[in-house]
């Protein structure tokens, strides 16, 4: 790290003093709160911690990585760790690279920058079976001879010390989707094979495709992802219980792709079952608007899952084709990859069939909605036809000339208007009967037309 000039040194000293002032104030208030007996003691302590440490985090997060690294190196170990935990996760990687080796090692081993779902699974081959090795820090890796290192939502510190131990750079799982499609499969100059593949996660709320980074380095398979996946749990279970299931990292990789194809096939069967249930409801001659809305929602979910399955299997096929073209597989592994590709190709026809079935059910449901709407429009049209002559008579009866005519014939207005009202009802009822008779004749004519044999 280059030495700072005078102005930079003064600026760094100012930031360091400000950081130490915030830490001192935090510890002072914390000690005062701990010594006093007061109600809501824990609430007050949390508020104090949040205020002072929040200001410290704002100070460190607005500085560049070089300044933060120098400030951390100048702090005591206790203050350094407390300050390190206030830095945003997306800044950790750049700061780690600038720290002194002993400071970096200290922060990596003692930091709590990781979530509850973070896990590091290291597997060795023992008597033909996978055996998991418990690893909590870098020292636990000493003496391990793994064939598979699996990282789930790893922190920046974990990626660093695992990668440093094995001599490779592990990618950030949050940035896997930023890669272009053409850069997802490649081989480094040192022989490392990199593959970025999508794996299906059929959750209860919504299905999604999770990006997984694979690195084949010195016959060890490294996998990095954000979420735990059923395919990986299944692979670990099989390799633990079945001797000879895997012998090296490439076997693990191929079996993961094979398990992914099986998982996609099972998800397709679930889509089949759901659409069969929807079909029975659609074939019901009476489908209400509320039922149609629910059916459309279920169809949309099936279409989304089917599309994700298709995308998933196509991505798996591309990855296997890349491995086979690279000639890095043994003859047995090459044949296994071809079998997986054939299984994936058999799924293409199923996804195409499901897309056709989904479109049919969608059109049928929309057709029922249109029928219900047409019925309502027909009722409104009938009502308008019934009341049209009544409206005409009401307009005539409301004119002043009508009152003059009743006066000329000495007809009292209550009798005249009562007779007018009765006449309107009779005309409306007659119009209604005429419409019913017209509809009955039209329906009879349609049935007679359908019953006639077609002319050759």
C-alpha positions in Angstrom: 0.0 0.0 0.0 1.5 3.4 -1.0 2.2 5.9 1.8 -0.2 8.9 1.9 1.0 12.5 1.4 0.6 15.2 4.1 -2.9 16.3 3.0 -4.1 12.7 2.8 -2.5 11.9 6.1 -4.3 14.8 7.8 -7.6 13.7 6.2 -7.1 10.1 7.3 -6.2 11.3 10.8 -9.4 13.3 11.0 -11.5 10.4 9.9 -9.7 8.0 12.3 -10.3 10.5 15.2 -14.0 10.8 14.3 -14.4 7.0 14.2 -12.6 6.5 17.5 -14.7 9.3 19.0 -17.9 7.5 18.0 -16.6 4.2 19.3 -15.6 5.8 22.6 -19.0 7.4 23.0 -20.7 4.1 22.2 -18.7 2.3 24.9 -19.1 5.1 27.4 -22.9 5.2 27.1 -23.1 1.4 27.0 -21.2 1.2 30.3 -23.4 3.9 31.9 -26.6 2.1 30.8 -25.3 -1.3 32.1 -24.5 0.1 35.5 -27.8 1.8 36.1 -31.1 0.1 37.1 -33.8 1.6 34.9 -37.0 0.3 33.2 -36.8 -0.8 29.6 -33.1 -1.2 30.1 -32.6 -3.3 26.9 -34.6 -0.9 24.8 -32.4 2.1 25.8 -29.3 0.1 25.2 -30.4 -0.9 21.7 -31.3 2.7 20.8 -27.9 3.9 22.0 -26.0 1.2 20.1 -28.0 1.8 16.9 -27.4 5.6 17.1 -23.6 5.6 17.6 -22.8 2.6 15.5 -25.1 3.9 12.7 -23.1 7.1 12.6 -19.9 5.1 12.5 -21.3 3.0 9.6 -22.3 6.1 7.7 -18.8 7.5 8.1 -17.0 4.3 6.9 -19.4 3.6 4.0 -18.9 7.0 2.4 -15.1 6.7 2.3 -13.3 4.8 -0.4 -11.8 1.4 0.2 -8.2 2.6 0.7 -9.1 5.0 3.4 -11.2 2.5 5.3 -8.4 -0.1 5.1 -5.9 2.3 6.6 -8.4 3.4 9.3 -9.1 -0.2 10.3 -5.3 -1.0 10.4 -4.8 1.9 12.9 -7.5 0.7 15.3 -7.2 -1.6 18.2 -8.4 -5.2 17.5 -11.6 -4.7 19.5 -12.5 -1.5 17.8 -11.5 -2.8 14.4 -13.9 -5.7 14.6 -16.8 -3.5 15.8 -16.1 -1.0 13.0 -15.8 -3.8 10.4 -19.3 -5.1 11.2 -20.8 -1.7 10.4 -19.5 -1.8 6.8 -21.9 -2.7 4.0 -21.4 -6.2 2.6 -20.9 -5.0 -1.0 -17.8 -3.0 0.2 -16.1 -5.9 2.0 -14.3 -7.5 -1.0 -12.5 -4.4 -2.1 -11.5 -3.5 1.5 -10.2 -7.0 2.2 -7.8 -6.9 -0.7 -6.1 -3.7 0.7 -5.6 -4.8 4.3 -2.4 -6.2 5.7 -2.3 -10.0 5.9 -2.6 -10.3 9.6 -5.4 -7.8 9.9 -7.3 -9.5 7.0 -6.9 -12.9 8.7 -8.1 -11.5 12.0 -11.3 -10.0 10.5 -12.1 -13.0 8.4 -11.9 -15.4 11.4 -13.7 -13.2 13.9 -16.4 -11.5 11.7 -20.1 -12.2 11.9 -20.8 -10.9 8.4 -23.0 -13.8 7.3 -26.7 -14.7 7.3 -28.4 -17.6 8.9 -28.6 -19.5 5.5 -24.8 -19.3 5.0 -23.3 -22.7 4.9 -20.0 -24.3 3.8 -20.1 -28.0 3.0 -16.9 -29.8 2.3 -17.0 -33.4 1.2 -14.3 -36.0 1.0 -14.4 -39.5 -0.6 -14.2 -42.2 2.1 -14.8 -45.9 1.3 -16.5 -44.9 -2.0 -19.0 -42.6 -0.2 -19.1 -38.9 0.3 -18.3 -37.8 3.9 -18.9 -34.3 5.0 -16.1 -32.5 6.9 -17.1 -29.9 9.4 -15.4 -26.6 8.5 -15.9 -23.3 10.4 -12.7 -21.4 9.5 -9.6 -21.7 7.4 -7.7 -23.9 9.9 -10.3 -26.6 9.6 -9.4 -27.0 5.9 -5.9 -28.1 6.8 -5.5 -31.8 6.0 -8.8 -32.0 4.0 -8.7 -33.7 0.6 -12.2 -32.8 -0.7 -13.7 -33.6 -4.1 -16.6 -31.2 -3.6 -16.8 -27.8 -1.8 -20.3 -26.4 -1.7 -21.0 -22.8 -0.6 -24.5 -21.5 0.0 -24.8 -17.7 0.3 -21.2 -17.3 1.3 -20.0 -14.0 2.8 -17.1 -12.1 1.3 -14.8 -13.3 4.1 -15.7 -17.0 3.5 -15.2 -16.7 -0.2 -11.8 -15.1 0.4 -10.3 -17.6 2.8 -11.7 -20.6 1.0 -10.4 -19.3 -2.3 -7.1 -18.4 -0.8 -6.6 -21.8 0.6 -7.4 -23.7 -2.6 -5.8 -21.1 -4.9 -8.8 -19.7 -6.9 -11.2 -16.8 -7.0 -14.8 -17.7 -6.0 -17.5 -15.5 -7.5 -20.1 -13.5 -5.7 -23.4 -15.4 -6.0 -25.3 -12.1 -6.2 -23.4 -11.2 -9.5 -23.9 -14.5 -11.3 -26.9 -13.3 -13.3 -24.9 -10.3 -14.6 -22.9 -12.5 -16.9 -23.6 -12.6 -20.6 -24.8 -15.9 -22.0 -21.7 -16.3 -24.1 -19.5 -16.0 -20.9 -21.2 -18.6 -18.8 -19.1 -21.6 -19.9 -15.3 -21.1 -20.4 -11.9 -22.6 -19.5 -9.2 -20.6 -17.9 -5.6 -20.7 -19.0 -4.7 -22.7 -15.9 -7.2 -25.4 -16.9 -10.0 -24.3 -14.6 -13.5 -25.1 -16.0 -16.2 -22.5 -15.2 -19.9 -23.2 -15.7 -22.8 -21.0 -14.6 -26.0 -22.9 -14.8 -29.6 -22.4 -13.7 -31.3 -24.9 -11.3 -35.0 -25.1 -10.7 -36.5 -24.3 -7.3 -40.2 -25.1 -7.3 -41.2 -23.3 -4.1 -44.8 -23.1 -2.7 -45.1 -19.4 -3.4 -43.5 -19.2 -6.8 -41.0 -21.2 -8.9 -37.7 -19.6 -9.7 -34.4 -20.4 -11.4 -31.4 -20.1 -9.1 -28.0 -19.4 -10.7 -25.2 -21.7 -9.6 -21.5 -21.2 -10.4 -19.4 -24.4 -10.8 -15.6 -24.4 -10.9 -13.6 -27.6 -11.6 -10.2 -26.9 -10.1 -7.6 -29.6 -9.6 -10.2 -32.3 -9.7 -12.2 -30.5 -7.0 -15.7 -29.3 -7.8 -16.6 -25.9 -6.2 -20.3 -24.8 -6.3 -21.5 -21.3 -5.2 -25.2 -20.2 -5.0 -27.5 -18.0 -3.0 -30.2 -20.6 -2.0 -30.3 -24.2 -0.9 -31.7 -26.4 -3.6 -33.5 -29.8 -3.5 -31.2 -31.1 -6.2 -28.1 -30.6 -4.1 -29.7 -32.2 -1.0 -30.7 -35.2 -3.1 -27.1 -35.5 -4.5 -25.6 -35.4 -1.0 -28.0 -38.0 0.2 -27.3 -40.4 -2.7 -23.5 -40.0 -2.5 -23.5 -40.6 1.2 -25.5 -43.8 1.1 -24.5 -45.4 -2.2 -20.9 -46.6 -2.4 -19.1 -45.9 -5.7 -21.7 -43.4 -6.7 -19.0 -40.7 -7.3 -15.3 -41.0 -7.6 -14.2 -37.4 -8.5 -15.5 -33.8 -8.9 -16.7 -34.4 -12.5 -18.9 -37.3 -11.3 -20.5 -35.0 -8.8 -21.1 -32.3 -11.5 -22.7 -34.8 -13.9 -24.9 -36.3 -11.2 -26.1 -32.8 -10.2 -27.2 -32.2 -13.8 -28.8 -35.6 -13.9 -30.7 -34.9 -10.6 -31.7 -31.6 -12.0 -33.3 -33.3 -15.1 -35.1 -35.7 -12.7 -36.4 -32.8 -10.6 -37.6 -31.0 -13.7 -39.4 -34.1 -14.8 -41.1 -34.4 -11.4 -42.1 -30.7 -11.7 -43.6 -31.4 -15.1 -45.7 -34.2 -13.6 -47.0 -31.7 -11.0 -48.0 -29.3 -13.8 -49.8 -32.2 -15.6 -51.8 -33.0 -12.4 -52.7 -29.3 -11.8 -53.8 -28.8 -15.4 -56.0 -32.0 -15.2 -57.8 -30.6 -12.2 -58.2 -27.3 -14.0 -59.5 -29.1 -17.1 -62.3 -30.7 -15.1 -63.4 -27.3 -13.8 -63.2 -25.7 -17.3 -65.4 -28.5 -18.8 -68.2 -27.6 -16.4 -70.9 -26.0 -18.5 -71.5 -23.4 -15.8 -68.3 -21.4 -14.9 -68.8 -18.2 -12.9 -66.6 -15.1 -13.3 -65.0 -15.7 -9.9 -64.3 -19.4 -10.8 -62.9 -18.2 -14.1 -60.6 -15.7 -12.4 -59.2 -18.5 -10.1 -58.8 -20.8 -13.1 -56.8 -18.2 -15.0 -54.6 -17.7 -11.9 -53.8 -21.4 -11.8 -53.2 -21.6 -15.5 -50.8 -18.7 -15.3 -48.9 -20.4 -12.5 -48.7 -23.6 -14.6 -47.5 -21.6 -17.6 -44.8 -19.9 -15.6 -43.5 -23.1 -14.1 -43.6 -24.9 -17.5 -41.6 -22.0 -19.0 -39.0 -22.1 -16.2 -38.6 -25.9 -16.6 -38.0 -25.5 -20.3 -35.4 -22.8 -19.7 -33.8 -24.9 -17.0 -33.4 -28.0 -19.1 -32.2 -26.0 -22.1 -29.5 -24.5 -19.9 -28.5 -27.9 -18.6 -28.2 -29.2 -22.1 -25.9 -26.3 -23.1 -23.7 -27.0 -20.1 -23.4 -30.7 -20.9 -22.7 -30.0 -24.5 -19.9 -27.7 -23.4 -18.4 -30.4 -21.2 -18.6 -33.0 -24.0 -17.0 -30.7 -26.6 -14.2 -29.8 -24.2 -13.0 -33.4 -24.1 -12.4 -33.2 -20.4 -14.6 -36.2 -19.6 -13.7 -39.8 -19.5 -15.4 -42.2 -21.9 -17.8 -43.4 -19.1 -18.5 -39.8 -18.1 -19.0 -38.8 -21.8 -21.6 -41.6 -22.2 -23.3 -40.6 -19.0 -23.5 -37.0 -20.3 -25.1 -38.2 -23.5 -27.7 -40.2 -21.5 -28.6 -37.0 -19.6 -28.9 -35.1 -22.8 -31.3 -37.7 -24.2 -33.4 -37.5 -21.1 -33.6 -33.7 -21.4 -34.6 -34.0 -25.1 -37.5 -36.2 -24.1 -38.7 -33.4 -21.8 -38.9 -30.9 -24.7 -41.9 -32.7 -26.2 -43.7 -32.6 -22.8 -43.1 -28.9 -22.3 -44.4 -28.2 -25.9 -47.5 -30.3 -25.2 -48.2 -28.5 -22.0 -47.9 -25.1 -23.7 -50.6 -26.2 -26.1 -52.8 -27.5 -23.3 -52.3 -24.3 -21.4 -53.3 -22.2 -24.4 -56.4 -24.3 -24.9 -57.5 -24.0 -21.3 -56.8 -20.2 -21.4 -58.9 -19.8 -24.5 -61.7 -21.9 -23.1 -61.8 -19.9 -19.8 -61.8 -16.6 -21.6 -64.6 -18.0 -23.8 -66.7 -18.7 -20.7 -66.0 -15.1 -19.5 -67.3 -13.8 -22.8 -70.4 -16.0 -22.6 -71.2 -14.7 -19.2 -70.7 -11.1 -20.4 -72.9 -11.8 -23.4 -75.7 -13.1 -21.2 -75.6 -9.9 -19.1 -75.6 -7.7 -22.3 -78.6 -9.8 -23.6 -80.6 -9.2 -20.5 -79.9 -5.5 -20.7 -80.9 -5.5 -24.3 -84.2 -7.3 -23.5 -85.0 -4.8 -20.7 -84.3 -1.9 -23.1 -86.6 -3.3 -25.7 -89.3 -3.9 -23.1 -89.2 -0.4 -21.8 -88.7 1.3 -25.1 -92.5 1.6 -26.0 -93.2 2.5 -22.4 -90.7 5.3 -22.6 -92.4 6.5 -25.8 -95.8 6.5 -24.2 -94.5 8.1 -21.1 -93.0 10.9 -23.2 -96.4 11.4 -24.9 -98.3 11.3 -21.6 -96.0 13.8 -20.1 -96.9 16.5 -22.7 -99.3 19.2 -21.8 -101.5 18.4 -24.8 -102.4 15.1 -23.2 -103.8 16.9 -20.1 -105.8 19.1 -22.5 -107.3 16.1 -24.2 -108.4 14.5 -21.0 -110.0 17.7 -19.9 -111.9 18.0 -23.2 -113.5 14.5 -22.6 -114.1 15.2 -19.0 -111.8 12.4 -17.8 -110.4 13.0 -14.4 -106.6 12.9 -14.4 -106.3 10.1 -11.9 -108.3 7.8 -14.1 -106.5 8.9 -17.2 -103.1 8.3 -15.7 -104.1 5.0 -14.1 -105.4 3.8 -17.5 -102.1 5.0 -19.1 -100.1 3.0 -16.5 -102.1 -0.1 -17.0 -101.8 0.2 -20.7 -98.0 0.6 -20.4 -97.7 -2.6 -18.3 -99.8 -4.5 -20.8 -97.7 -3.3 -23.7 -94.4 -4.1 -21.8 -95.7 -7.6 -21.0 -96.7 -8.2 -24.5 -93.3 -7.1 -25.8 -91.7 -9.5 -23.3 -93.9 -12.4 -24.5 -93.1 -11.5 -28.1 -89.3 -11.7 -27.4 -89.6 -15.0 -25.7 -91.6 -16.4 -28.6 -89.0 -15.1 -31.0 -86.2 -16.7 -29.0 -88.0 -20.0 -28.8 -88.6 -20.1 -32.6 -84.9 -19.2 -33.2 -83.7 -22.0 -30.9 -86.1 -24.5 -32.5 -84.8 -23.5 -36.0 -81.2 -24.0 -34.8 -82.0 -27.5 -33.4 -83.7 -28.5 -36.5 -80.8 -27.3 -38.6 -78.3 -29.4 -36.5 -80.5 -32.5 -36.7 -80.6 -32.5 -40.5 -78.1 -34.8 -42.3 -75.3 -33.1 -44.2 -75.7 -33.2 -48.0 -72.9 -35.1 -49.8 
